[in-house]
Amino acid sequence: MTIENILSPWAQNVSPSPTLAVDAKAKALKAAGEDVCGFGAGEPDFDTPSFIKEACAQALADGKTKYAPAGGLPELRKALAQQYQDYGVLEEANPAQVVVSPGGKYSCYLAILATCGPGDEVLIPAPYWVSYPEMAKLAGATPKFIFAGDDQGFKVSAGQIEETLSANTKLVILNSPSNPTGCLYEKAEMEAIVELACRKDFLLMSDEIYEHLLYDDAEHHRPASFSKEAAERVITVSGFSKTFSMTGWRLGTLVANPTIAKAVASLQSQTTSNATTFAQFGALAAVQDWDQAMQAVQDMLVHFDRRRLKLLEGLQAIEGISCLRAQGAFYLFPKIAELGLRSEEFSARLLEEEKVAVVSGHAFGAEGYVRLSYATSDEVIEKGLDRLSRFAMSLD
């Protein structure tokens, strides 16, 4: 065996996560004593609500440390099924249609793996979350991209999707609110895409991991709730990571028709067995005491919203940079093309020269943009904006 063939085609073909790489590099510089302004993080900078941690601790104390059913704790699946029935996503509160996985990322991967394979195409609107194309490739499918820039609010239309469809299109991915842009699809825009899926016979994966992180009285719409046929075609993915600042807990959720949900649970049983048992008891506490859980979210949103507006105002004040006002998640996605550098060079030089960490737009399929997370302190935002402004002026 030679060094050239020691790795499988899957390992050779997949790219490492650029967002995690940026965050790791920024943390390494900080550890070396550098004063880094990090805007690369894709996680809230708040602690998990105390009552969720206490429920997990109690589960540990009670010995809840054994295997759980592959699809998740029965009581958690039941509570989630009831919630999704209330949302209109499920006609009946059927726990068998809910799968709890070790992270929303894994829920997305299982959704693709359960439905797509060699010869299938997965349509991915760009800008996209960095992992979608790699997940499609790992399933043996072919990722295909549809671009929507800031002139479209970073949202693809049903018409664009229809123009890109082929006989091999199996799945279209939607992410609203979006990572990396923070954009939010209107209901009419979603309805047109769902109607197209029903008419042209393809599946939709709706990644709703940021569904509760909304601003400006924006409203989140769940495409699986639009009709019975929509519920059959839409795979709804979400989780606890972003909403409740539980990124390290690794708890994702998936809701789908019985056939897909059963296949997802089977795949999970052969790959990870189950999401961590005692962590699921923390998630159960959140769902069972929803009012308290959402109050914790509202408390976080007060800070996120202030930071969003502070960062937006600062970016818009820098000559050569334009930025749309995000309505969800905790990201802004400014356009930096007028500054004369490609996204990757811009990001690398900004970190090297000014110790400001952002993620290059090329990682999201959007050259000419960069992503900044405002899941950081007001002090970092103010200092980072000063440095970013200085760097932009130096490019004249």
C-alpha positions in Angstrom: 0.0 0.0 0.0 1.4 3.4 -1.0 0.8 6.8 0.5 -1.2 7.7 -2.7 -3.8 5.0 -2.1 -3.9 4.8 1.7 -7.0 7.1 1.8 -10.4 6.2 0.4 -11.9 8.3 -2.5 -14.3 9.8 0.0 -11.6 11.0 2.3 -9.6 12.4 -0.6 -12.6 14.2 -2.1 -13.9 15.9 1.1 -12.7 19.3 2.1 -12.1 20.3 5.8 -14.5 22.9 7.3 -13.1 26.4 6.5 -15.2 27.9 9.3 -13.7 25.6 11.9 -10.3 26.2 10.5 -10.6 30.0 10.8 -11.9 29.7 14.4 -9.0 27.3 15.3 -6.4 29.7 13.8 -7.8 32.7 15.7 -7.8 30.7 18.9 -4.2 29.6 18.3 -3.1 33.2 17.8 -4.9 34.2 21.0 -3.2 31.4 22.8 0.1 32.7 21.5 -0.6 36.1 23.1 -2.0 37.9 20.1 -4.9 40.4 20.5 -7.3 38.8 18.0 -10.8 40.1 17.1 -12.6 36.9 16.2 -15.7 37.1 14.0 -15.4 33.5 12.7 -17.3 31.7 15.4 -20.6 29.9 14.5 -21.8 29.6 18.0 -23.4 31.8 20.6 -21.1 33.3 23.2 -23.5 32.7 26.1 -23.8 29.7 28.4 -26.5 27.1 28.2 -29.5 28.0 30.3 -29.0 26.7 33.9 -32.2 24.6 34.1 -31.1 22.7 31.0 -27.7 22.0 32.5 -29.3 21.0 35.8 -31.5 18.5 34.0 -28.5 16.9 32.4 -26.6 16.8 35.7 -29.6 15.2 37.3 -29.7 12.6 34.6 -26.0 11.8 35.2 -26.7 11.6 38.9 -29.5 9.2 38.2 -27.3 6.9 36.2 -28.7 7.8 32.7 -25.5 6.8 31.1 -26.4 3.8 29.0 -27.5 3.4 25.4 -30.7 5.0 24.3 -32.8 4.0 21.3 -31.1 4.9 18.1 -33.8 7.5 17.2 -33.7 9.2 20.5 -35.2 9.1 24.0 -38.9 8.0 23.6 -40.1 10.9 25.8 -38.0 13.4 23.9 -39.2 12.2 20.5 -42.8 12.3 21.9 -42.4 15.9 23.1 -40.8 17.0 19.8 -43.6 15.3 17.8 -46.2 17.2 19.8 -44.3 20.4 19.1 -44.1 19.8 15.4 -47.8 18.9 15.3 -48.5 22.3 16.9 -46.3 23.9 14.2 -48.3 22.1 11.5 -45.4 20.1 10.3 -46.9 16.8 11.4 -50.5 16.0 10.9 -50.3 13.6 13.9 -47.8 13.7 16.8 -46.0 10.5 15.7 -42.7 10.1 17.5 -41.5 7.6 14.8 -41.2 10.6 12.4 -38.7 12.3 14.7 -35.1 11.4 15.0 -32.7 12.9 17.5 -29.0 12.9 16.3 -25.6 13.9 17.6 -25.8 17.4 16.2 -27.7 19.3 13.5 -24.8 18.8 11.1 -25.3 15.0 11.4 -29.0 15.4 11.0 -28.4 17.2 7.7 -25.9 14.5 6.6 -28.3 11.7 7.4 -31.1 13.4 5.5 -28.9 13.5 2.4 -27.4 10.1 2.9 -30.9 8.5 3.3 -32.3 10.0 0.1 -29.4 10.6 -2.3 -26.7 8.5 -4.0 -24.6 8.1 -7.1 -26.2 9.7 -10.1 -28.4 12.0 -8.0 -28.0 15.8 -8.0 -28.4 18.0 -4.9 -29.3 21.6 -5.7 -27.7 24.0 -3.2 -28.5 27.7 -3.2 -25.4 29.9 -2.8 -24.2 31.4 -0.5 -24.5 28.1 1.3 -23.4 26.6 4.6 -19.9 25.1 3.9 -20.9 21.5 4.8 -23.7 20.9 2.3 -21.6 20.2 -0.8 -19.3 17.9 1.2 -22.3 16.0 2.6 -23.6 15.5 -0.9 -20.3 14.2 -2.1 -19.9 11.8 0.8 -23.3 10.4 -0.2 -22.0 9.8 -3.7 -24.3 12.5 -5.1 -23.3 15.6 -7.2 -23.7 19.0 -5.7 -25.0 21.7 -8.1 -25.2 25.4 -7.2 -27.6 28.2 -7.8 -26.3 31.7 -6.9 -28.2 34.6 -5.5 -26.2 37.7 -4.6 -27.1 40.7 -2.4 -29.2 42.1 -5.2 -31.6 39.3 -4.6 -31.3 39.4 -0.8 -29.3 36.2 -1.1 -32.4 34.2 -1.9 -32.9 32.0 -4.9 -36.3 32.1 -6.7 -38.4 29.2 -7.7 -37.7 30.2 -11.3 -34.0 29.9 -10.8 -34.4 26.4 -9.3 -36.7 25.3 -12.2 -34.1 26.5 -14.7 -31.4 24.4 -13.0 -33.4 21.2 -12.6 -32.4 18.1 -14.5 -33.7 14.6 -14.7 -31.2 13.7 -11.9 -32.3 16.3 -9.4 -33.3 14.5 -6.2 -33.0 17.1 -3.5 -33.0 20.9 -3.1 -31.6 22.4 0.2 -33.2 25.4 1.8 -31.7 27.2 4.8 -33.8 29.9 6.4 -32.6 31.9 8.4 -29.4 31.4 6.5 -25.8 30.8 7.4 -23.9 32.7 6.2 -26.2 35.6 5.2 -28.8 35.8 7.9 -31.5 36.2 5.1 -35.0 34.9 5.7 -37.4 33.6 3.0 -40.8 35.1 2.9 -43.8 32.7 3.0 -44.7 33.4 -0.7 -41.1 32.6 -1.8 -41.2 29.4 0.2 -44.6 28.4 -1.2 -43.5 28.9 -4.8 -40.5 26.6 -4.1 -42.7 23.9 -2.4 -45.2 24.1 -5.3 -42.3 23.5 -7.7 -41.1 20.5 -5.7 -44.6 19.0 -5.8 -45.0 19.7 -9.5 -41.5 18.5 -10.6 -41.2 15.7 -8.1 -38.1 16.4 -5.9 -37.4 16.5 -2.2 -36.6 19.5 0.0 -34.4 19.6 3.0 -35.3 22.6 5.1 -32.4 23.4 7.5 -34.1 25.5 10.3 -31.4 25.4 12.9 -31.6 29.2 13.4 -35.5 29.3 13.4 -35.8 31.1 16.8 -33.0 33.7 16.3 -35.0 36.4 14.5 -35.0 40.2 14.5 -37.2 43.1 13.2 -40.4 41.2 13.9 -39.4 38.7 11.2 -41.4 35.5 11.0 -40.0 32.0 10.3 -42.0 29.8 7.9 -41.8 26.0 7.9 -42.3 24.6 4.4 -43.4 21.2 5.7 -46.5 22.9 7.2 -47.9 24.2 3.9 -49.8 21.1 2.9 -50.0 17.3 3.2 -48.0 16.9 0.0 -45.4 19.3 1.4 -45.1 17.3 4.6 -44.3 14.2 2.5 -41.6 15.9 0.5 -39.9 18.2 3.1 -37.3 16.9 5.5 -37.1 19.4 8.4 -33.8 19.6 10.2 -33.2 21.7 13.3 -31.6 21.2 16.8 -30.7 22.7 20.1 -27.2 24.1 19.4 -27.8 27.6 18.2 -31.1 28.3 19.9 -30.0 27.4 23.4 -26.3 27.8 23.1 -25.7 24.1 23.2 -23.2 23.6 20.4 -21.0 21.3 22.3 -23.9 19.1 23.4 -24.3 17.8 19.8 -28.1 17.4 19.6 -29.9 17.8 16.3 -33.4 16.9 15.2 -35.0 15.6 12.0 -38.6 15.3 11.0 -39.7 13.5 7.9 -42.3 11.2 6.4 -42.2 7.7 8.0 -40.2 6.1 5.3 -37.4 8.6 5.4 -37.4 8.9 9.2 -37.1 5.1 9.6 -34.2 5.0 7.1 -32.4 7.9 9.0 -32.8 6.0 12.3 -31.4 2.8 10.7 -28.4 4.7 9.3 -27.8 6.3 12.7 -28.0 2.9 14.5 -25.1 1.7 12.4 -22.9 4.8 12.6 -23.3 6.5 16.0 -25.9 4.3 17.8 -27.5 7.3 19.5 -27.1 10.9 20.6 -25.5 11.1 24.1 -28.2 9.9 26.5 -27.8 12.3 29.4 -27.5 15.3 27.0 -30.9 14.3 25.7 -32.4 14.8 29.1 -31.2 18.4 29.0 -33.0 18.8 25.6 -36.1 17.3 27.1 -36.1 19.9 29.9 -36.0 22.6 27.2 -38.9 21.2 25.3 -41.0 20.5 28.4 -40.5 24.0 29.9 -40.7 25.9 26.6 -41.6 29.2 28.1 -38.5 29.3 30.3 -36.4 28.1 27.4 -37.7 30.8 25.1 -37.2 33.4 27.8 -33.5 32.5 27.8 -33.5 32.9 24.0 -35.2 36.3 24.2 -32.5 37.4 26.8 -29.8 36.4 24.3 -31.6 38.1 21.4 -31.4 41.5 23.2 -27.7 41.3 23.0 -27.5 39.8 19.6 -29.8 42.5 18.1 -27.7 45.3 19.7 -24.5 43.8 18.3 -26.1 43.1 14.9 -27.0 46.8 14.5 -23.7 48.0 15.8 -21.7 45.8 13.4 -24.1 46.7 10.5 -23.7 50.4 11.1 -19.9 50.1 11.3 -19.6 48.0 8.1 -21.9 50.3 6.1 -19.7 53.3 7.2 -16.6 51.8 5.6 -16.0 53.0 2.0 -15.9 50.1 -0.4 -18.0 47.8 1.8 -21.8 47.3 1.5 -23.9 45.1 3.8 -27.5 43.9 3.9 -29.5 44.0 7.1 -29.8 40.4 8.3 -33.1 39.2 9.8 -31.9 36.0 11.5 -29.1 33.9 12.9 -26.0 35.9 14.1 -24.1 36.7 10.9 -23.6 39.6 8.5 -22.3 38.9 5.0 -20.8 42.2 3.6 -19.7 42.6 0.1 -16.0 43.6 -0.2 -15.4 43.2 -3.9 -14.9 46.9 -4.5 -11.8 46.9 -2.3 -10.0 45.1 -5.0 -9.0 41.8 -3.3 -10.5 38.3 -3.7 -12.2 37.1 -0.6 -9.6 34.6 0.4 -6.7 37.1 0.1 -8.8 39.7 1.9 -9.4 37.4 4.8 -5.9 36.1 5.1 -4.3 39.6 5.0 -6.9 41.0 7.5 -5.9 38.3 10.0 -2.2 38.7 9.3 -2.0 42.5 9.3 -4.8 43.5 11.7 -5.5 40.3 13.7 -9.2 40.3 12.6 -10.6 36.9 11.8 -13.5 36.6 9.3 -14.5 33.8 7.0 -13.8 34.2 3.2 -17.0 34.2 1.1 -15.4 31.7 -1.3 -16.0 29.0 1.3 -19.7 29.7 1.0 -19.7 29.7 -2.8 -19.8 33.6 -2.8 -16.7 35.3 -4.1 -16.5 39.0 -3.2 -18.0 38.6 0.3 -16.9 37.7 3.8 -18.8 36.4 6.8 -18.7 38.0 10.2 -20.4 36.6 13.3 -21.6 39.0 15.9 -21.7 36.2 18.5 -18.9 38.1 20.2 -18.6 41.0 22.7 -19.4 44.7 22.0 -15.7 45.4 22.7 -14.5 43.0 20.1 -17.0 44.5 17.5 -15.9 48.0 18.2 -12.2 47.2 18.1 -12.6 44.9 15.1 -14.5 47.6 13.1 -11.7 50.1 13.8 -9.1 47.6 12.5 -11.2 46.6 9.5 -11.7 50.3 8.6 -8.0 50.9 8.8 -7.3 47.9 6.7 -9.8 49.0 4.0 -8.2 52.4 3.8 -4.8 50.9 3.4 -5.9 49.2 0.2 -6.6 52.5 -1.7 
